[in-house]
Amino acid sequence: MLNEQKNAGDSGYEEKRSKSEGCLAFKKAEFKGSYESTARLLGLPQFAFAGRSNVGKSSLINAILNRKIAYVSKNPGKTILINVIEVNGRFYLVDLPGYGYARRSKSMRNRWRITIEDYIKNSNLLSHLFVLIDSRHKPMESDLMFIEWLRFYKKPFSVVFTKIDKATQKDISSNIKYLKDKFGSFNYFLTSSKKRKGVDKLCDFISSSAESVIFNL
């Protein structure tokens, strides 16, 4: 079933791989800081990562950059600000606060929601947003609401299914079908930060998208 999905994450982007270095192209990465707003950052394309607090955003960013630069906590919900990493002096990777973490207070969850929504609505340099979903589990209501919100505001996004090394083929196929039934066709990537599965495809996509944006600035 997965091979039948024509999208950026599975087979649709494969034809460009021979012309790319994958994640090896990201030779320089610098942590720029944690912000409530990214308004004062340099005018570079931004690629943001969003998802539930325990979905593996920081681990995926570290896998993309081939180094430990994003903080990986054993206690979900630690990212309360927008963490920004500059890559090759050409674009930013943006780690957004996790949403939907029940063990935080309602006021804290509302603060995260406002931070995320303000960033997405007001950042005119947001090139693409990656919505991370744990491939082992059915997407939750908070995931569906977030995707619907992105669609309403016409923001370009892809779904990144994480931890595929721990999921069954049945689970992965079921979750893809579930989202497709809800939203129709969508771009997705299948990844495992631990096994580095699918990470190069994601890097290729970011590299290609960043060059396209820079060329048109």
C-alpha positions as CSV (number, residue, x, y, z in Angstrom):
1,M,0.0,0.0,0.0
2,L,2.8,2.4,0.9
3,N,4.3,2.2,-2.6
4,E,1.0,3.3,-4.1
5,Q,1.2,6.6,-2.2
6,K,2.6,9.3,-4.6
7,N,3.9,12.0,-2.4
8,A,7.1,13.8,-1.3
9,G,7.8,11.4,1.6
10,D,7.5,8.0,0.0
11,S,8.2,7.5,-3.7
12,G,7.5,10.9,-5.2
13,Y,10.7,12.5,-4.1
14,E,13.0,9.6,-4.8
15,E,13.9,10.6,-8.4
16,K,15.9,13.6,-7.1
17,R,18.1,11.6,-4.7
18,S,20.9,11.1,-7.2
19,K,21.6,14.8,-7.3
20,S,21.6,15.4,-3.6
21,E,24.0,14.8,-0.7
22,G,21.1,14.2,1.7
23,C,21.9,15.2,5.3
24,L,25.6,15.4,4.5
25,A,24.9,18.7,2.8
26,F,24.2,20.2,6.2
27,K,27.8,20.8,7.1
28,K,27.3,23.8,9.5
29,A,24.7,24.2,12.2
30,E,24.6,26.8,14.9
31,F,22.0,27.1,17.7
32,K,20.8,30.7,17.5
33,G,18.7,30.7,20.7
34,S,15.2,30.3,22.2
35,Y,12.6,32.9,21.5
36,E,9.0,33.8,22.2
37,S,9.0,35.4,18.7
38,T,11.3,35.0,15.7
39,A,10.5,38.4,14.3
40,R,14.1,39.6,14.7
41,L,15.8,36.7,13.0
42,L,17.7,37.3,9.7
43,G,15.6,37.0,6.5
44,L,16.2,33.3,5.8
45,P,13.8,30.6,4.9
46,Q,12.4,28.7,7.9
47,F,11.5,25.0,8.2
48,A,9.5,24.4,11.4
49,F,8.8,21.1,13.3
50,A,5.6,20.7,15.3
51,G,3.9,17.8,17.1
52,R,3.0,16.4,20.4
53,S,5.5,16.7,23.1
54,N,6.7,13.1,23.1
55,V,6.8,12.6,19.3
56,G,10.5,13.0,18.8
57,K,11.0,16.4,17.3
58,S,14.4,17.1,18.9
59,S,15.7,13.6,18.0
60,L,14.7,14.1,14.4
61,I,16.4,17.5,14.2
62,N,19.5,15.9,15.6
63,A,19.4,13.1,13.1
64,I,18.9,15.6,10.2
65,L,22.0,17.6,11.4
66,N,24.1,14.6,12.2
67,R,24.9,16.0,15.7
68,K,23.3,16.6,19.1
69,I,22.3,20.2,18.9
70,A,18.5,20.1,19.8
71,Y,17.8,19.2,23.4
72,V,16.3,15.7,23.9
73,S,14.5,15.5,27.2
74,K,13.4,12.3,29.0
75,N,10.5,14.3,30.3
76,P,8.2,15.4,27.5
77,G,7.0,19.0,27.3
78,K,10.3,20.7,28.1
79,T,10.4,22.9,25.0
80,I,8.5,26.0,26.1
81,L,10.0,28.5,23.6
82,I,10.8,28.5,19.9
83,N,14.3,27.0,19.4
84,V,16.1,28.1,16.3
85,I,19.1,26.5,14.5
86,E,20.8,28.2,11.5
87,V,22.0,25.7,8.9
88,N,24.8,26.5,6.4
89,G,24.0,30.2,6.8
90,R,21.1,29.6,4.4
91,F,18.0,28.6,6.4
92,Y,16.7,27.9,9.8
93,L,15.3,24.8,11.4
94,V,12.7,25.8,14.0
95,D,11.7,23.5,16.9
96,L,8.2,24.6,18.1
97,P,6.8,23.8,21.5
98,G,5.0,20.5,21.7
99,Y,1.2,20.6,21.8
100,G,-1.3,18.4,23.7
101,Y,0.8,17.4,26.7
102,A,-1.7,16.7,29.4
103,R,0.7,16.8,32.4
104,R,1.2,20.5,32.0
105,S,-1.2,23.1,33.4
106,K,-4.0,24.4,31.2
107,S,-2.4,27.9,31.3
108,M,0.9,26.5,30.1
109,R,-0.8,24.6,27.3
110,N,-2.6,27.8,26.3
111,R,0.7,29.7,26.3
112,W,2.3,27.1,24.0
113,R,-0.8,27.2,21.7
114,I,-0.6,31.0,21.4
115,T,3.2,30.9,20.8
116,I,2.8,28.3,18.0
117,E,-0.2,30.0,16.4
118,D,1.4,33.5,16.5
119,Y,4.6,32.1,14.9
120,I,2.8,30.2,12.1
121,K,0.4,33.0,11.2
122,N,2.9,35.8,11.3
123,S,6.2,34.3,10.0
124,N,6.2,35.3,6.3
125,L,9.5,33.3,5.9
126,L,8.0,30.0,7.0
127,S,8.7,27.8,3.9
128,H,7.3,24.5,5.2
129,L,6.0,23.0,8.4
130,F,6.5,19.4,9.3
131,V,3.8,17.9,11.5
132,L,5.3,14.9,13.4
133,I,3.1,12.0,14.3
134,D,4.2,8.8,16.1
135,S,3.7,6.0,13.5
136,R,2.8,3.5,16.2
137,H,-0.4,5.2,17.2
138,K,-3.6,6.5,15.6
139,P,-3.3,10.3,15.1
140,M,-5.0,12.1,18.1
141,E,-7.6,14.8,18.1
142,S,-5.0,17.4,18.7
143,D,-3.1,16.3,15.6
144,L,-6.2,16.5,13.5
145,M,-7.1,19.9,14.8
146,F,-3.6,21.2,14.1
147,I,-3.6,19.9,10.5
148,E,-7.1,21.3,9.9
149,W,-5.8,24.7,11.3
150,L,-2.8,24.6,8.9
151,R,-5.2,23.8,6.0
152,F,-7.5,26.7,7.0
153,Y,-4.6,29.2,6.9
154,K,-3.2,27.6,3.7
155,K,0.2,26.8,5.2
156,P,2.4,24.4,3.3
157,F,3.1,21.3,5.4
158,S,4.0,17.6,5.3
159,V,3.3,14.9,7.9
160,V,6.4,13.1,9.2
161,F,5.6,9.7,10.8
162,T,8.3,9.1,13.4
163,K,9.6,5.9,15.1
164,I,8.8,3.6,12.2
165,D,11.4,1.1,13.5
166,K,9.1,0.5,16.4
167,A,5.8,0.3,14.4
168,T,4.3,-2.5,12.4
169,Q,3.6,-2.1,8.6
170,K,-0.1,-2.5,9.5
171,D,0.0,0.4,11.9
172,I,1.8,2.7,9.4
173,S,-0.5,1.8,6.6
174,S,-3.6,2.3,8.8
175,N,-2.5,5.7,10.0
176,I,-1.7,6.9,6.5
177,K,-5.2,5.7,5.4
178,Y,-6.8,7.4,8.4
179,L,-5.4,10.8,7.5
180,K,-6.1,10.4,3.9
181,D,-9.7,9.6,4.6
182,K,-9.9,12.7,6.8
183,F,-8.0,15.2,4.5
184,G,-7.5,13.6,1.1
185,S,-4.0,13.5,-0.5
186,F,-1.1,14.9,1.6
187,N,2.7,14.8,1.6
188,Y,4.3,12.5,4.2
189,F,7.7,11.1,5.2
190,L,8.4,7.9,7.0
191,T,11.3,8.2,9.5
192,S,13.2,6.7,12.3
193,S,15.7,8.9,14.0
194,K,17.3,6.0,15.8
195,K,17.8,3.9,12.6
196,R,18.1,7.0,10.3
197,K,15.4,5.6,8.1
198,G,13.9,8.1,5.7
199,V,16.0,11.0,7.1
200,D,18.0,11.6,3.9
201,K,14.7,12.0,2.0
202,L,13.7,14.7,4.4
203,C,17.0,16.4,4.1
204,D,16.8,16.3,0.3
205,F,13.4,17.9,0.5
206,I,14.6,20.7,2.8
207,S,17.7,21.4,0.7
208,S,15.7,21.6,-2.5
209,S,13.0,23.8,-0.9
210,A,15.5,26.2,0.6
211,E,17.4,26.7,-2.6
212,S,14.1,27.3,-4.4
213,V,13.1,30.0,-1.9
214,I,16.5,31.7,-1.9
215,F,16.5,31.8,-5.7
216,N,13.2,33.6,-5.7
217,L,13.9,36.1,-2.9
